[in-house]
Amino acid sequence: MELFAKLREMKARAKQQIGHRTGNRTLVAEGRTEQAEAKLLRTKDRIRTVANEIRRRYR
């Protein structure tokens, strides 16, 4: 899952950079939004991993 999140974040960063280079502000905004979503998904995955580890450890 980590690889998917990293790829998603890289795609969003590329979209944002293309928007900057072409002057397309809508594309820049979409890239920022997608990058934020990707970071949130990575955080969510980390929280789930830690929660599962805690459950295993203290059962």
PQR file of N, CA, C, O and H, with PARSE charges and radii, in Angstrom:
ATOM      1  N   MET A   1       0.823  -1.193   0.000 -0.4000 1.5000
ATOM      2  CA  MET A   1       0.000   0.000   0.000 -0.0000 2.0000
ATOM      3  C   MET A   1       0.869   1.259   0.000  0.5500 1.7000
ATOM      4  O   MET A   1       0.509   2.288  -0.573 -0.5500 1.4000
ATOM      5  N   GLU A   2       1.992   1.146   0.643 -0.4000 1.5000
ATOM      6  CA  GLU A   2       2.902   2.297   0.713 -0.0000 2.0000
ATOM      7  C   GLU A   2       3.370   2.720  -0.675  0.5500 1.7000
ATOM      8  O   GLU A   2       3.478   3.914  -0.957 -0.5500 1.4000
ATOM      9  H   GLU A   2       2.284   0.310   1.108  0.4000 1.0000
ATOM     10  N   LEU A   3       3.641   1.769  -1.526 -0.4000 1.5000
ATOM     11  CA  LEU A   3       4.095   2.085  -2.880 -0.0000 2.0000
ATOM     12  C   LEU A   3       3.014   2.832  -3.658  0.5500 1.7000
ATOM     13  O   LEU A   3       3.309   3.794  -4.368 -0.5500 1.4000
ATOM     14  H   LEU A   3       3.553   0.799  -1.297  0.4000 1.0000
ATOM     15  N   PHE A   4       1.771   2.392  -3.526 -0.4000 1.5000
ATOM     16  CA  PHE A   4       0.659   3.051  -4.209 -0.0000 2.0000
ATOM     17  C   PHE A   4       0.527   4.506  -3.757  0.5500 1.7000
ATOM     18  O   PHE A   4       0.289   5.397  -4.573 -0.5500 1.4000
ATOM     19  H   PHE A   4       1.531   1.611  -2.950  0.4000 1.0000
ATOM     20  N   ALA A   5       0.682   4.737  -2.465 -0.4000 1.5000
ATOM     21  CA  ALA A   5       0.563   6.099  -1.930 -0.0000 2.0000
ATOM     22  C   ALA A   5       1.699   6.978  -2.445  0.5500 1.7000
ATOM     23  O   ALA A   5       1.485   8.143  -2.782 -0.5500 1.4000
ATOM     24  H   ALA A   5       0.876   4.013  -1.802  0.4000 1.0000
ATOM     25  N   LYS A   6       2.907   6.420  -2.504 -0.4000 1.5000
ATOM     26  CA  LYS A   6       4.042   7.190  -3.005 -0.0000 2.0000
ATOM     27  C   LYS A   6       3.861   7.534  -4.482  0.5500 1.7000
ATOM     28  O   LYS A   6       4.148   8.653  -4.906 -0.5500 1.4000
ATOM     29  H   LYS A   6       3.081   5.474  -2.230  0.4000 1.0000
ATOM     30  N   LEU A   7       3.385   6.570  -5.253 -0.4000 1.5000
ATOM     31  CA  LEU A   7       3.152   6.828  -6.679 -0.0000 2.0000
ATOM     32  C   LEU A   7       2.073   7.886  -6.873  0.5500 1.7000
ATOM     33  O   LEU A   7       2.181   8.750  -7.743 -0.5500 1.4000
ATOM     34  H   LEU A   7       3.152   5.661  -4.908  0.4000 1.0000
ATOM     35  N   ARG A   8       1.047   7.804  -6.062 -0.4000 1.5000
ATOM     36  CA  ARG A   8      -0.034   8.791  -6.153 -0.0000 2.0000
ATOM     37  C   ARG A   8       0.484  10.193  -5.836  0.5500 1.7000
ATOM     38  O   ARG A   8       0.116  11.166  -6.495 -0.5500 1.4000
ATOM     39  H   ARG A   8       0.959   7.102  -5.356  0.4000 1.0000
ATOM     40  N   GLU A   9       1.346  10.283  -4.816 -0.4000 1.5000
ATOM     41  CA  GLU A   9       1.915  11.582  -4.442 -0.0000 2.0000
ATOM     42  C   GLU A   9       2.856  12.107  -5.535  0.5500 1.7000
ATOM     43  O   GLU A   9       2.867  13.305  -5.821 -0.5500 1.4000
ATOM     44  H   GLU A   9       1.645   9.493  -4.281  0.4000 1.0000
ATOM     45  N   MET A  10       3.632  11.225  -6.136 -0.4000 1.5000
ATOM     46  CA  MET A  10       4.522  11.640  -7.220 -0.0000 2.0000
ATOM     47  C   MET A  10       3.721  12.138  -8.424  0.5500 1.7000
ATOM     48  O   MET A  10       4.097  13.125  -9.056 -0.5500 1.4000
ATOM     49  H   MET A  10       3.622  10.252  -5.904  0.4000 1.0000
ATOM     50  N   LYS A  11       2.625  11.462  -8.740 -0.4000 1.5000
ATOM     51  CA  LYS A  11       1.775  11.875  -9.852 -0.0000 2.0000
ATOM     52  C   LYS A  11       1.193  13.267  -9.587  0.5500 1.7000
ATOM     53  O   LYS A  11       1.143  14.110 -10.482 -0.5500 1.4000
ATOM     54  H   LYS A  11       2.319  10.660  -8.227  0.4000 1.0000
ATOM     55  N   ALA A  12       0.761  13.491  -8.364 -0.4000 1.5000
ATOM     56  CA  ALA A  12       0.192  14.789  -8.007 -0.0000 2.0000
ATOM     57  C   ALA A  12       1.243  15.889  -8.098  0.5500 1.7000
ATOM     58  O   ALA A  12       0.958  16.987  -8.575 -0.5500 1.4000
ATOM     59  H   ALA A  12       0.802  12.806  -7.637  0.4000 1.0000
ATOM     60  N   ARG A  13       2.453  15.593  -7.642 -0.4000 1.5000
ATOM     61  CA  ARG A  13       3.545  16.573  -7.710 -0.0000 2.0000
ATOM     62  C   ARG A  13       3.875  16.908  -9.161  0.5500 1.7000
ATOM     63  O   ARG A  13       4.118  18.066  -9.501 -0.5500 1.4000
ATOM     64  H   ARG A  13       2.684  14.700  -7.255  0.4000 1.0000
ATOM     65  N   ALA A  14       3.881  15.885 -10.010 -0.4000 1.5000
ATOM     66  CA  ALA A  14       4.153  16.112 -11.437 -0.0000 2.0000
ATOM     67  C   ALA A  14       3.056  16.967 -12.067  0.5500 1.7000
ATOM     68  O   ALA A  14       3.338  17.857 -12.868 -0.5500 1.4000
ATOM     69  H   ALA A  14       3.683  14.944  -9.734  0.4000 1.0000
ATOM     70  N   LYS A  15       1.830  16.699 -11.709 -0.4000 1.5000
ATOM     71  CA  LYS A  15       0.704  17.471 -12.234 -0.0000 2.0000
ATOM     72  C   LYS A  15       0.836  18.944 -11.829  0.5500 1.7000
ATOM     73  O   LYS A  15       0.594  19.851 -12.626 -0.5500 1.4000
ATOM     74  H   LYS A  15       1.600  15.975 -11.057  0.4000 1.0000
ATOM     75  N   GLN A  16       1.219  19.147 -10.590 -0.4000 1.5000
ATOM     76  CA  GLN A  16       1.388  20.513 -10.088 -0.0000 2.0000
ATOM     77  C   GLN A  16       2.525  21.232 -10.826  0.5500 1.7000
ATOM     78  O   GLN A  16       2.390  22.403 -11.181 -0.5500 1.4000
ATOM     79  H   GLN A  16       1.415  18.410  -9.944  0.4000 1.0000
ATOM     80  N   GLN A  17       3.624  20.547 -11.052 -0.4000 1.5000
ATOM     81  CA  GLN A  17       4.763  21.141 -11.752 -0.0000 2.0000
ATOM     82  C   GLN A  17       4.404  21.471 -13.203  0.5500 1.7000
ATOM     83  O   GLN A  17       4.793  22.521 -13.714 -0.5500 1.4000
ATOM     84  H   GLN A  17       3.734  19.596 -10.763  0.4000 1.0000
ATOM     85  N   ILE A  18       3.674  20.591 -13.858 -0.4000 1.5000
ATOM     86  CA  ILE A  18       3.252  20.858 -15.238 -0.0000 2.0000
ATOM     87  C   ILE A  18       2.355  22.089 -15.270  0.5500 1.7000
ATOM     88  O   ILE A  18       2.462  22.926 -16.167 -0.5500 1.4000
ATOM     89  H   ILE A  18       3.359  19.737 -13.443  0.4000 1.0000
ATOM     90  N   GLY A  19       1.472  22.189 -14.288 -0.4000 1.5000
ATOM     91  CA  GLY A  19       0.606  23.353 -14.208 -0.0000 2.0000
ATOM     92  C   GLY A  19       1.398  24.643 -14.030  0.5500 1.7000
ATOM     93  O   GLY A  19       1.067  25.667 -14.626 -0.5500 1.4000
ATOM     94  H   GLY A  19       1.385  21.509 -13.560  0.4000 1.0000
ATOM     95  N   HIS A  20       2.443  24.591 -13.209 -0.4000 1.5000
ATOM     96  CA  HIS A  20       3.301  25.770 -13.018 -0.0000 2.0000
ATOM     97  C   HIS A  20       3.992  26.158 -14.323  0.5500 1.7000
ATOM     98  O   HIS A  20       4.039  27.331 -14.695 -0.5500 1.4000
ATOM     99  H   HIS A  20       2.712  23.758 -12.725  0.4000 1.0000
ATOM    100  N   ARG A  21       4.515  25.165 -14.997 -0.4000 1.5000
ATOM    101  CA  ARG A  21       5.271  25.437 -16.229 -0.0000 2.0000
ATOM    102  C   ARG A  21       4.400  25.992 -17.346  0.5500 1.7000
ATOM    103  O   ARG A  21       4.838  26.827 -18.137 -0.5500 1.4000
ATOM    104  H   ARG A  21       4.477  24.213 -14.694  0.4000 1.0000
ATOM    105  N   THR A  22       3.156  25.513 -17.400 -0.4000 1.5000
ATOM    106  CA  THR A  22       2.266  25.955 -18.478 -0.0000 2.0000
ATOM    107  C   THR A  22       1.420  27.157 -18.076  0.5500 1.7000
ATOM    108  O   THR A  22       0.743  27.752 -18.915 -0.5500 1.4000
ATOM    109  H   THR A  22       2.800  24.834 -16.758  0.4000 1.0000
ATOM    110  N   GLY A  23       1.459  27.510 -16.809 -0.4000 1.5000
ATOM    111  CA  GLY A  23       0.662  28.636 -16.344 -0.0000 2.0000
ATOM    112  C   GLY A  23      -0.794  28.286 -16.096  0.5500 1.7000
ATOM    113  O   GLY A  23      -1.637  29.175 -15.977 -0.5500 1.4000
ATOM    114  H   GLY A  23       2.009  27.027 -16.128  0.4000 1.0000
ATOM    115  N   ASN A  24      -1.093  27.005 -16.017 -0.4000 1.5000
ATOM    116  CA  ASN A  24      -2.461  26.539 -15.803 -0.0000 2.0000
ATOM    117  C   ASN A  24      -2.729  26.455 -14.294  0.5500 1.7000
ATOM    118  O   ASN A  24      -2.339  25.491 -13.636 -0.5500 1.4000
ATOM    119  H   ASN A  24      -0.408  26.283 -16.113  0.4000 1.0000
ATOM    120  N   ARG A  25      -3.394  27.471 -13.766 -0.4000 1.5000
ATOM    121  CA  ARG A  25      -3.629  27.536 -12.324 -0.0000 2.0000
ATOM    122  C   ARG A  25      -4.573  26.444 -11.833  0.5500 1.7000
ATOM    123  O   ARG A  25      -4.456  25.982 -10.698 -0.5500 1.4000
ATOM    124  H   ARG A  25      -3.711  28.255 -14.301  0.4000 1.0000
ATOM    125  N   THR A  26      -5.506  26.032 -12.683 -0.4000 1.5000
ATOM    126  CA  THR A  26      -6.431  24.954 -12.315 -0.0000 2.0000
ATOM    127  C   THR A  26      -5.673  23.650 -12.116  0.5500 1.7000
ATOM    128  O   THR A  26      -5.938  22.905 -11.173 -0.5500 1.4000
ATOM    129  H   THR A  26      -5.602  26.407 -13.605  0.4000 1.0000
ATOM    130  N   LEU A  27      -4.731  23.380 -13.010 -0.4000 1.5000
ATOM    131  CA  LEU A  27      -3.926  22.161 -12.907 -0.0000 2.0000
ATOM    132  C   LEU A  27      -3.051  22.195 -11.659  0.5500 1.7000
ATOM    133  O   LEU A  27      -2.863  21.171 -11.001 -0.5500 1.4000
ATOM    134  H   LEU A  27      -4.516  23.985 -13.776  0.4000 1.0000
ATOM    135  N   VAL A  28      -2.522  23.355 -11.335 -0.4000 1.5000
ATOM    136  CA  VAL A  28      -1.716  23.509 -10.118 -0.0000 2.0000
ATOM    137  C   VAL A  28      -2.569  23.199  -8.892  0.5500 1.7000
ATOM    138  O   VAL A  28      -2.133  22.481  -7.992 -0.5500 1.4000
ATOM    139  H   VAL A  28      -2.674  24.187 -11.869  0.4000 1.0000
ATOM    140  N   ALA A  29      -3.781  23.741  -8.860 -0.4000 1.5000
ATOM    141  CA  ALA A  29      -4.676  23.515  -7.721 -0.0000 2.0000
ATOM    142  C   ALA A  29      -5.060  22.038  -7.608  0.5500 1.7000
ATOM    143  O   ALA A  29      -5.105  21.491  -6.506 -0.5500 1.4000
ATOM    144  H   ALA A  29      -4.134  24.324  -9.591  0.4000 1.0000
ATOM    145  N   GLU A  30      -5.334  21.398  -8.737 -0.4000 1.5000
ATOM    146  CA  GLU A  30      -5.660  19.970  -8.723 -0.0000 2.0000
ATOM    147  C   GLU A  30      -4.481  19.159  -8.188  0.5500 1.7000
ATOM    148  O   GLU A  30      -4.659  18.226  -7.405 -0.5500 1.4000
ATOM    149  H   GLU A  30      -5.298  21.842  -9.632  0.4000 1.0000
ATOM    150  N   GLY A  31      -3.285  19.524  -8.618 -0.4000 1.5000
ATOM    151  CA  GLY A  31      -2.088  18.831  -8.145 -0.0000 2.0000
ATOM    152  C   GLY A  31      -1.911  18.977  -6.647  0.5500 1.7000
ATOM    153  O   GLY A  31      -1.578  18.011  -5.961 -0.5500 1.4000
ATOM    154  H   GLY A  31      -3.139  20.282  -9.254  0.4000 1.0000
ATOM    155  N   ARG A  32      -2.136  20.193  -6.130 -0.4000 1.5000
ATOM    156  CA  ARG A  32      -2.023  20.418  -4.683 -0.0000 2.0000
ATOM    157  C   ARG A  32      -3.051  19.591  -3.924  0.5500 1.7000
ATOM    158  O   ARG A  32      -2.739  18.995  -2.893 -0.5500 1.4000
ATOM    159  H   ARG A  32      -2.407  20.978  -6.687  0.4000 1.0000
ATOM    160  N   THR A  33      -4.266  19.557  -4.431 -0.4000 1.5000
ATOM    161  CA  THR A  33      -5.328  18.790  -3.787 -0.0000 2.0000
ATOM    162  C   THR A  33      -5.000  17.303  -3.773  0.5500 1.7000
ATOM    163  O   THR A  33      -5.150  16.637  -2.748 -0.5500 1.4000
ATOM    164  H   THR A  33      -4.519  20.041  -5.269  0.4000 1.0000
ATOM    165  N   GLU A  34      -4.555  16.789  -4.910 -0.4000 1.5000
ATOM    166  CA  GLU A  34      -4.222  15.365  -4.986 -0.0000 2.0000
ATOM    167  C   GLU A  34      -3.028  15.026  -4.107  0.5500 1.7000
ATOM    168  O   GLU A  34      -2.973  13.945  -3.521 -0.5500 1.4000
ATOM    169  H   GLU A  34      -4.434  17.330  -5.742  0.4000 1.0000
ATOM    170  N   GLN A  35      -2.083  15.934  -4.015 -0.4000 1.5000
ATOM    171  CA  GLN A  35      -0.916  15.698  -3.166 -0.0000 2.0000
ATOM    172  C   GLN A  35      -1.343  15.657  -1.693  0.5500 1.7000
ATOM    173  O   GLN A  35      -0.860  14.818  -0.932 -0.5500 1.4000
ATOM    174  H   GLN A  35      -2.127  16.812  -4.491  0.4000 1.0000
ATOM    175  N   ALA A  36      -2.235  16.550  -1.294 -0.4000 1.5000
ATOM    176  CA  ALA A  36      -2.734  16.550   0.083 -0.0000 2.0000
ATOM    177  C   ALA A  36      -3.506  15.262   0.384  0.5500 1.7000
ATOM    178  O   ALA A  36      -3.367  14.691   1.466 -0.5500 1.4000
ATOM    179  H   ALA A  36      -2.627  17.232  -1.912  0.4000 1.0000
ATOM    180  N   GLU A  37      -4.314  14.810  -0.569 -0.4000 1.5000
ATOM    181  CA  GLU A  37      -5.056  13.558  -0.387 -0.0000 2.0000
ATOM    182  C   GLU A  37      -4.100  12.382  -0.233  0.5500 1.7000
ATOM    183  O   GLU A  37      -4.321  11.506   0.603 -0.5500 1.4000
ATOM    184  H   GLU A  37      -4.426  15.274  -1.448  0.4000 1.0000
ATOM    185  N   ALA A  38      -3.046  12.357  -1.029 -0.4000 1.5000
ATOM    186  CA  ALA A  38      -2.078  11.270  -0.954 -0.0000 2.0000
ATOM    187  C   ALA A  38      -1.383  11.259   0.405  0.5500 1.7000
ATOM    188  O   ALA A  38      -1.164  10.194   0.983 -0.5500 1.4000
ATOM    189  H   ALA A  38      -2.866  13.069  -1.709  0.4000 1.0000
ATOM    190  N   LYS A  39      -1.038  12.427   0.910 -0.4000 1.5000
ATOM    191  CA  LYS A  39      -0.403  12.501   2.231 -0.0000 2.0000
ATOM    192  C   LYS A  39      -1.352  12.028   3.322  0.5500 1.7000
ATOM    193  O   LYS A  39      -0.936  11.341   4.255 -0.5500 1.4000
ATOM    194  H   LYS A  39      -1.216  13.292   0.440  0.4000 1.0000
ATOM    195  N   LEU A  40      -2.632  12.395   3.209 -0.4000 1.5000
ATOM    196  CA  LEU A  40      -3.618  11.937   4.183 -0.0000 2.0000
ATOM    197  C   LEU A  40      -3.773  10.417   4.146  0.5500 1.7000
ATOM    198  O   LEU A  40      -3.903   9.779   5.191 -0.5500 1.4000
ATOM    199  H   LEU A  40      -2.969  12.954   2.451  0.4000 1.0000
ATOM    200  N   LEU A  41      -3.760   9.841   2.954 -0.4000 1.5000
ATOM    201  CA  LEU A  41      -3.864   8.383   2.842 -0.0000 2.0000
ATOM    202  C   LEU A  41      -2.655   7.687   3.456  0.5500 1.7000
ATOM    203  O   LEU A  41      -2.793   6.644   4.096 -0.5500 1.4000
ATOM    204  H   LEU A  41      -3.654  10.359   2.105  0.4000 1.0000
ATOM    205  N   ARG A  42      -1.462   8.268   3.261 -0.4000 1.5000
ATOM    206  CA  ARG A  42      -0.270   7.688   3.883 -0.0000 2.0000
ATOM    207  C   ARG A  42      -0.356   7.760   5.398  0.5500 1.7000
ATOM    208  O   ARG A  42       0.030   6.820   6.093 -0.5500 1.4000
ATOM    209  H   ARG A  42      -1.350   9.115   2.741  0.4000 1.0000
ATOM    210  N   THR A  43      -0.864   8.879   5.910 -0.4000 1.5000
ATOM    211  CA  THR A  43      -1.028   9.026   7.355 -0.0000 2.0000
ATOM    212  C   THR A  43      -2.045   8.018   7.875  0.5500 1.7000
ATOM    213  O   THR A  43      -1.837   7.396   8.917 -0.5500 1.4000
ATOM    214  H   THR A  43      -1.177   9.642   5.346  0.4000 1.0000
ATOM    215  N   LYS A  44      -3.132   7.863   7.153 -0.4000 1.5000
ATOM    216  CA  LYS A  44      -4.165   6.893   7.537 -0.0000 2.0000
ATOM    217  C   LYS A  44      -3.594   5.479   7.590  0.5500 1.7000
ATOM    218  O   LYS A  44      -3.892   4.719   8.511 -0.5500 1.4000
ATOM    219  H   LYS A  44      -3.301   8.368   6.307  0.4000 1.0000
ATOM    220  N   ASP A  45      -2.770   5.126   6.596 -0.4000 1.5000
ATOM    221  CA  ASP A  45      -2.146   3.804   6.577 -0.0000 2.0000
ATOM    222  C   ASP A  45      -1.214   3.610   7.773  0.5500 1.7000
ATOM    223  O   ASP A  45      -1.186   2.541   8.383 -0.5500 1.4000
ATOM    224  H   ASP A  45      -2.528   5.744   5.847  0.4000 1.0000
ATOM    225  N   ARG A  46      -0.452   4.655   8.099 -0.4000 1.5000
ATOM    226  CA  ARG A  46       0.452   4.563   9.252 -0.0000 2.0000
ATOM    227  C   ARG A  46      -0.329   4.384  10.544  0.5500 1.7000
ATOM    228  O   ARG A  46       0.057   3.586  11.398 -0.5500 1.4000
ATOM    229  H   ARG A  46      -0.475   5.524   7.603  0.4000 1.0000
ATOM    230  N   ILE A  47      -1.428   5.125  10.694 -0.4000 1.5000
ATOM    231  CA  ILE A  47      -2.247   5.004  11.903 -0.0000 2.0000
ATOM    232  C   ILE A  47      -2.818   3.598  12.013  0.5500 1.7000
ATOM    233  O   ILE A  47      -2.812   3.011  13.095 -0.5500 1.4000
ATOM    234  H   ILE A  47      -1.741   5.773  10.000  0.4000 1.0000
ATOM    235  N   ARG A  48      -3.307   3.054  10.915 -0.4000 1.5000
ATOM    236  CA  ARG A  48      -3.847   1.686  10.939 -0.0000 2.0000
ATOM    237  C   ARG A  48      -2.771   0.668  11.299  0.5500 1.7000
ATOM    238  O   ARG A  48      -3.023  -0.260  12.067 -0.5500 1.4000
ATOM    239  H   ARG A  48      -3.312   3.531  10.036  0.4000 1.0000
ATOM    240  N   THR A  49      -1.590   0.838  10.752 -0.4000 1.5000
ATOM    241  CA  THR A  49      -0.492  -0.082  11.039 -0.0000 2.0000
ATOM    242  C   THR A  49      -0.143  -0.065  12.527  0.5500 1.7000
ATOM    243  O   THR A  49       0.021  -1.117  13.146 -0.5500 1.4000
ATOM    244  H   THR A  49      -1.386   1.592  10.127  0.4000 1.0000
ATOM    245  N   VAL A  50      -0.033   1.116  13.082 -0.4000 1.5000
ATOM    246  CA  VAL A  50       0.289   1.243  14.506 -0.0000 2.0000
ATOM    247  C   VAL A  50      -0.829   0.669  15.366  0.5500 1.7000
ATOM    248  O   VAL A  50      -0.566  -0.028  16.346 -0.5500 1.4000
ATOM    249  H   VAL A  50      -0.167   1.970  12.579  0.4000 1.0000
ATOM    250  N   ALA A  51      -2.071   0.959  15.005 -0.4000 1.5000
ATOM    251  CA  ALA A  51      -3.203   0.437  15.779 -0.0000 2.0000
ATOM    252  C   ALA A  51      -3.225  -1.096  15.751  0.5500 1.7000
ATOM    253  O   ALA A  51      -3.470  -1.734  16.775 -0.5500 1.4000
ATOM    254  H   ALA A  51      -2.285   1.526  14.209  0.4000 1.0000
ATOM    255  N   ASN A  52      -2.972  -1.677  14.593 -0.4000 1.5000
ATOM    256  CA  ASN A  52      -2.940  -3.142  14.500 -0.0000 2.0000
ATOM    257  C   ASN A  52      -1.797  -3.723  15.326  0.5500 1.7000
ATOM    258  O   ASN A  52      -1.952  -4.766  15.962 -0.5500 1.4000
ATOM    259  H   ASN A  52      -2.773  -1.159  13.761  0.4000 1.0000
ATOM    260  N   GLU A  53      -0.660  -3.052  15.315 -0.4000 1.5000
ATOM    261  CA  GLU A  53       0.483  -3.519  16.109 -0.0000 2.0000
ATOM    262  C   GLU A  53       0.167  -3.456  17.602  0.5500 1.7000
ATOM    263  O   GLU A  53       0.508  -4.370  18.352 -0.5500 1.4000
ATOM    264  H   GLU A  53      -0.534  -2.205  14.799  0.4000 1.0000
ATOM    265  N   ILE A  54      -0.480  -2.383  18.026 -0.4000 1.5000
ATOM    266  CA  ILE A  54      -0.861  -2.256  19.440 -0.0000 2.0000
ATOM    267  C   ILE A  54      -1.854  -3.345  19.818  0.5500 1.7000
ATOM    268  O   ILE A  54      -1.749  -3.937  20.892 -0.5500 1.4000
ATOM    269  H   ILE A  54      -0.757  -1.640  17.417  0.4000 1.0000
ATOM    270  N   ARG A  55      -2.811  -3.612  18.947 -0.4000 1.5000
ATOM    271  CA  ARG A  55      -3.794  -4.672  19.235 -0.0000 2.0000
ATOM    272  C   ARG A  55      -3.115  -6.028  19.381  0.5500 1.7000
ATOM    273  O   ARG A  55      -3.441  -6.795  20.288 -0.5500 1.4000
ATOM    274  H   ARG A  55      -2.897  -3.131  18.074  0.4000 1.0000
ATOM    275  N   ARG A  56      -2.174  -6.325  18.491 -0.4000 1.5000
ATOM    276  CA  ARG A  56      -1.466  -7.607  18.560 -0.0000 2.0000
ATOM    277  C   ARG A  56      -0.640  -7.710  19.838  0.5500 1.7000
ATOM    278  O   ARG A  56      -0.586  -8.761  20.477 -0.5500 1.4000
ATOM    279  H   ARG A  56      -1.909  -5.702  17.755  0.4000 1.0000
ATOM    280  N   ARG A  57      -0.009  -6.618  20.191 -0.4000 1.5000
ATOM    281  CA  ARG A  57       0.903  -6.630  21.330 -0.0000 2.0000
ATOM    282  C   ARG A  57       0.165  -6.776  22.656  0.5500 1.7000
ATOM    283  O   ARG A  57       0.675  -7.435  23.562 -0.5500 1.4000
ATOM    284  H   ARG A  57      -0.053  -5.764  19.672  0.4000 1.0000
ATOM    285  N   TYR A  58      -1.009  -6.187  22.798 -0.4000 1.5000
ATOM    286  CA  TYR A  58      -1.688  -6.138  24.092 -0.0000 2.0000
ATOM    287  C   TYR A  58      -2.951  -6.987  24.159  0.5500 1.7000
ATOM    288  O   TYR A  58      -3.854  -6.678  24.937 -0.5500 1.4000
ATOM    289  H   TYR A  58      -1.424  -5.651  22.062  0.4000 1.0000
ATOM    290  N   ARG A  59      -3.035  -8.027  23.379 -0.4000 1.5000
ATOM    291  CA  ARG A  59      -4.178  -8.940  23.468 -0.0000 2.0000
ATOM    292  C   ARG A  59      -3.982  -9.942  24.533  0.5500 1.7000
ATOM    293  O   ARG A  59      -4.847 -10.792  24.747 -0.5500 1.4000
ATOM    294  H   ARG A  59      -2.302  -8.278  22.747  0.4000 1.0000
TER
END
